[in-house]
Amino acid sequence: NVLFYRKDVLDLYRISDLFVLPSLREGLSICTIEACLSNIPVLASNIRGPQDFLCNESLFYCNNVDDLSNKILSIINSNNQSMIETNKQKLQKYSNENVESCFNNFFDMVEKNL
């Protein structure tokens, strides 16, 4: 079923056992970040974007059904708390505080060089 626009997306994450993002091209995927922060296991294509903030065990090779199915089976058959925590830790570099600090440092550098 296609869900279209929803206002209860966070509730959907909370009742989900797993989030999968099969994509050939992706940037900083907000839905993947939301899933990580909702404390569920996340799998995503091993492409630019998800590679930046997901641990290796959360990544599967594009167009490789065997790799994806093996990762799903691994999640079903194991405790995923370390994957969840690792992904949340990697996401900290994109926190508001860190992004704001990077912007401030950049603008300070630009201002000093004017």
Stockholm file with secondary structure:
# STOCKHOLM 1.0

chainA/1-114         NVLFYRKDVLDLYRISDLFVLPSLREGLSICTIEACLSNIPVLASNIRGPQDFLCNESLFYCNNVDDLSNKILSIINSNNQSMIETNKQKLQKYSNENVESCFNNFFDMVEKNL
#=GR chainA/1-114 SS CCCCSCSCHHHHHHTCSCEEECCSSCSSCHHHHHHHHTTCCEEEESSTTHHHHSCGGGEECTTCHHHHHHHHHHHHTSCCHHHHHHHHHHHGGGSHHHHHHHHHHHHHHHHHTC
#=GC SS_cons         CCCCSCSCHHHHHHTCSCEEECCSSCSSCHHHHHHHHTTCCEEEESSTTHHHHSCGGGEECTTCHHHHHHHHHHHHTSCCHHHHHHHHHHHGGGSHHHHHHHHHHHHHHHHHTC
//
